[in-house]
Amino acid sequence: MRIAIAGADGRMGRMLIEAIVECPDLELTVALDRAGSSSIGQDAGAFLGRDTGVPICSDLDALARADCLIDFTRPEGTLLHLQACVKHGVKCVIGTTGFTDEGKQAIQAASQKIAVVFAPNMSVGVNATLKLLDMAARLLNSGYDVEVFEAHHRNKVDAPSGTALAMGETVASAWGKKLDDVADWARHGETGARETGHIGFSVLRGGDIVGDHTVYFCGAGERIEITHRSSSRSTYAQGSLRAARYLARKQFGLFDMQDVLAN
């Protein structure tokens, strides 16, 4: 399977490239980065001291040489890349977070023409955690206050993280509610007593934290915590490659990591 990587010179892009060159069933054929990047023209494997024969470029028409694009960039860039994927019939794995409702609708529209895996977190462990949260929320559906805490590195630009939102959505859905109707995004000043049935969010940004997430179920006399901590982006890379392999069997449609892990 021929793979293209967006944001090839970024932290996640490099992790993906390193993972792909070790896979006998996958071939790196396209490495994209933004126009004007100092990486343009360099071999995509230069940071590994390896010659892949794939120069980093900004020409989206290069996607014609790929079967699937893996994208962990920014929403505006991902949507441009998605248009090129539709143009060239290339499947797409999207791990980018921070999309507006309009952006999500654009992904939905593209999935009517190409196969897309769109997930806020590609980690197998995170997706197992979502299953545990669904179970816990159904059992602890009254008498417990829920708080979602997440921590990431200082350069992450969106908050709460896509994974934290997915965790909140999982709990809200188990309660038969929409997250937007029960979410408390921030607290400041004299907020009054906590409202029953709401889901609170808190965010930490600092250092080089890869990603920590904890959901608290706080009851009278006890507290249940469900936590996932990432120490390496390699888990996201391996999950992304698993998603790409899943798409090899799909012509079009919108899928998530739960679909991928079920196969």
N, C-alpha and C positions, 0 to 999 in steps of 0.2 A: 504494500500500500504506500503510495507516494504522499508524503506529508509536507505541508507548508506551516511555517511558524511566523506569527506576527510578533512584533516587539522582540526581534531576535537578539538584540544586544542588551535587553533588560534582564533582571534577575530570574524571572520566571522563564523567559525565552531561552536563556542559557541552560537552565535546568532541563527544559524540554529537549533542546538539541542534544545535550549530553545523554539523556535517556534514549533518544531515537537512534543515535549512532551505535548503541549497544544492543539494538533489537534487530535480529536477522530478518524479521518479517515486515519491517518498516524501513522506508528510504526517505531521507531528507532531500527534497528537491527544490524547495523555495524557502528563503529566509528574508522576511520583510522588516524594515524599520522606517521611521519617518524620514521624509526628505530633509536633507541638511544634516543628518546625523553623521558624526565622525566615523561611524562604523560602515557607512556605505562603501561598497567595493571590497571590503575585507572578507576573507573566507569565514563562513559561519562557525567553523570549528577552531578558529585561531586561538580563542581563549583556552582551549584544551590542548593546544600545541598539535592539532591534527588538521590535515587537509581534506576537507569534505568535497571540494570541487564545487561548492555552492556559495557564490558571493552574495553578501547582503545587499538588497536593493530596495527601492521604494516604488517600483513599477507594479501596480496591482494586476496588470495583465499577465504578469509572470505566474499568477495562480492557475493559468491554463495548464501548467506542467504538474499540477497536484491533484490528488483525489480528495484530500481533506485538509482544511485549515484549522489549526488550533490557535485560539486568540485569547490572551489574558492582558489586553491593553487598557484603553479607556473607552467609554461608551461611544464618543463621537468617532473615534478611529475604528472601532469594531463595526459600527453601522456602515461605514464606507467600505470596509473589507467585505461585509456581508453582501453589499450590492455587487461587488466584483465576483463573489462566490456564485451568486445567482446567475450572473452574466456567463460564467464559464462552467456552470454545472458542478461546482465543487461543494462537497459536504463541509459542515462547520461544527467545531466544538467550541463553545463559548463559555469561558470562565470569568469573563469581565463582570464587574459589579457596578452598581450606581446608576442603572438605567432609569429614565423617566418612564411613565406609563406609555408615552408615545414611542419610546425606544423599544419597549417590550412588544408593542403592537407591530412594529416594523419587523421584529424577529419572528413573530407569529405569521406575518404575511409572507416572509421569505421561506418559512418552513412548508408552505404550500407548494413550493417549487423544488426545494432541496431538503435533504435530511439534516436536522440540527439537534445537537445535544446542548441544552442551555441549563446550567446549574451554578448556583452561587458558590459551591465548593465541590471540587472533584475528588476529595479525599474519601476513600472507602470508609475510614473510621468515622468521619463526620456524618456520612449518610447512615451508618449504623446507629450513631447517636440520635439522629432524627427519628429513627424507628423507636428507640427507647423513650424519647420525649413524648411521642404519640401515645405510647402505652401508659406512661406516668400521668399524662394530662387527663386521660380517660378515667384513671383510677382516683386521681386527686382533683376531681372536678368541682369540689366545694370545700370551703374551710381552709383553703391554701392561697396565699398570695404568690404571684409569679414574677420574678425579676430575671432579666437577661443581661449578663455582663460580658463584654468582649474587650480584648486588648490586642493591639497591633503595633507595628513599627511606626516610627514618627513620620514616615513619608506617605502613609496611606491617606488618600484624599477624601474618601467617602465614609460616612458614619450615619447610623450603625453599619457594620459590615454586612455584606450579603448573606453570610452564614448566620449572623445574629438575627437578621430579618426572617430567614428561613426557619430558624428555631421558634421565633415568635409566631410565625404563621402556622407552624405545626401545632403548637399549643392551642392557638385560637381556633383552628379548624377542628381539633378534637373536642373543643367546647361548643362547636356549632356556631362560631362567631367569625367575623372578619377582623383581621388585625387592626386595620385603620380605625375601627369603631371602639377598640379597647386598649390601644397603645398609649402609654405615657412616655413621650420621647425625651422630656427633660423636666427637671425640677429646680426651681430657684425661688428664694424668698419664702414667704408664708403661704405654703401650698395647701394647708389643711390636712385632715386625715386622709390616708390612702383610700381610694375608691375600690370597693369590692369588685372582683371580676376583671380588673385591669391588669395589663402586662407592662411592667416598667423596663426601661432600657438605660444602661449606663455604659460609657465608653472610655477607654484609656488609650492614649497614643504616646509612644515613647520608645527610644532606643531601637533595637533591632528585633523586637518580638515578632515571630513569624505569625502566630495566631493562637489566642487562648479564648475559649468560650465556656461559660458556666451558666446554666439555668437553675435558679433557686425556686423550690417549692416550700414556702414558709408557712407552717401551720402553728397552732397553739401547742407549745411544748416540744416541737420537733422541726427539723429542717432537712429536706432532701436536696442534694446537689448533684447535678449531672454535668460532668465536665469533659471537654475535649481540648487537648493541648497539642499544637504542632511544633516540632523542633526542627523540621526540615521541609522545604518546598518539594522535596522528592515525592512525597505522598500525593501532592496535587498533580505532579507530572505523570506518575504511574497511573493514576485514575483517569487522566486525560487521554493517555494512550489506549486504555481500556475502552473509553468512550469512542475513540476513533475506530477501533476494531469493530465495535458494535454497529457503527454507521455503515460499515462496508456491506452490511446486509439490508440496508434501507435505501429507498429511492427518494422519499420525501417524508415530512412529518416533524413534529416537535417532541423531543424526548428529554428526560432528565436522568440524573444518576440512579434514581430508584429503578427506572427502566433498564439501565445498563447493568446494574447489579443483579437484576432478576433473571438475567440470561447467562 
